[in-house]
Amino acid sequence: MLEGLYDLLARAGRPRICIVGDMMLDLYVWGEVSRISPEGPIPVLRVERKEPRPGGAGSVAAMLSSLEAEVIPVALIGSDAAGVTLGTELQNAGMDTSGLVSSAERPTTTKTRYLGYVQSAGRGLQQIVRVDDELTAPLSPQEASLVRKAALAAMERADLVVLQDMGKGLFDADFMADMIREARGRGKRVIVDPERTADYSPYAGATCVLPNRFEAEAATGLKLRSEEDYAQAAGMLLQQLELQGVVIKLDREGMYLATSAGEEKHVTTRAREVADVTGAGDMVTAAFSFALAVGADYTEAVSLANFAAGLEVGTHGASPLPRRHVMEAIRAETEPTARKIISREGIGPRVAAMRRAGKKVAFTNGCFDLLHLGHVQLLSHARAQGDLLIVGLNSDASARRLKGPGRPINSQDVRSRILASIADVDYVVLFDEESVLPLIKEVRPDVLVKGGDYTVEGVVGHEFVQSYGGEVRLAPQAEGFSTTELISRIAGDNATKDRGGSA
């Protein structure tokens, strides 16, 4: 199944998805806690940075955009600073924000999370408190009319419609039913992520609903404790609401799928290191909707959603995962060494995580065309300089510019896999530039390593690394080994054979 999901993402284009819902601004405030307040038994957070992210339906929209969908968000936001920030964040994620309706009558729903760590004790990140600024009153007739107009315009352009009901005032029963009716009337499939309510009648006629366990319990009156319970609840919703599918999100127990065609499937989770469950439900909605929009069946869509949610819980907060990152993770599950081959987009978060854990990062680079003893010794020496080793690998185009039209002998895929199979190598990152300096600036290694045939002053990136206190070290040179010499010897042997000589 995982191989099929990789192929699904590899061939997926850019589906156009309209998402209508309660969009919010999530503000993360990070800092160190080094003392307790003298005013009371509470931690004092010394703020180091603040990070705004789209929240609520905006989080789902950002995740869809990161999976490379063309997203058209539709929502009511406040005409305030938070609304401006939210709109900017959605625009920066590559979305068409023409469907955002601004109102002076209510604030933009904002959730501020304060997260602290104790650096001196080496303790990890912990959320201290969340502060919500919101108004959940129903929309005024004028606001509802403007949002409806924006939604209908977006639906006309969409391949699939997502309705994200967070109970913040955007949807009432009539507006939800209207949105489903209008979308279906245009031949669009409609995915609903419902509010926690006992009355699911407004969702009737949708293509599929995605309740979590507690929402499904509220809607059906059942306690969901076993697979039989899941099947009964899903069957009730399918029949009562005339749906094509129901997906019940079960947290650590995975997801349960039931369809009107009689398909029933419990997709269990893989064991993961959990950093934060925030955003896992949003990722389920995003990945499931994306998969359906690019032609997946229900089983494939649920499997992708389950896998992506497992990756999401390994991040802090609701963090969009690039499609390439999900593909890399799938490949890593199916090919043990492939987990080491990381995209340019993926290496930054991994290095940041290693640094938070106090790890020392070593870096080296090259074409590594025909791997020989000199390469092996360089990699071994480089790995000994840190807690992990990142290898920057020239792409085929980059190697060709450096070495000439006959190089490389081995493709970048072959060279990546060979390097990844070496125990001393932790990550391999391809770069297309002729110079490795841009990649060095992204990684910011603690130690930059090159072979002994260089001088420190001749190592690309030495000035940058030394500028922030990093080190440049030269590995002992293995005499008599070079790729150019190997190619010459091979060419010479072949020439001897052509003249009738012995091999």
Buried (B, 14 or more C-beta within 10 A) or exposed (E): EBEBBBEBBEEBEBBBBBBBBBBBBBBBBBBBBBEEEEEEEEBBBEEEEEEBBBBBBBBBBBBBBBBBBBBBBBBBBBBBEBBBBBBEBBEEBEBBBEBBBBBEEBBBBBBBBBBBBBEEEEEEBEBBEEEEBBEEEEBEEEBBEBBBEBBBBBBEEBBBBBBBBBEBBBBBEEBBBBBBEBBBEEEBBBBBBBBBBEEBEBBBBBBBBBBBBEBBBBBBEBEBEEEEBBBBBBBBBBEBBEBBBBBBBBBEBBBBBBBBEEEEBBBEBEEEEEBBEBBBBBBBBBBBBBBBBBEBEBBBBBBBBBBBBBBBBBBBBBBBBBBBBBBBBBBBBEBEBBBBBBBBBBBBBBBEBBEBEEBBBBBBBBBBBBBBEBBBBBBBBBBBBBBBBBBBBBBBEBBBBBBEEEBBBBEBEEBBBBBBEBEBBBBBBBBBBEEBBBBBEBBBBBBBBBBBEBEEEEBBBBEBBEEEEBBBBBBEBBEEBBBEEBBEEEEEEEEEEEEEEEE
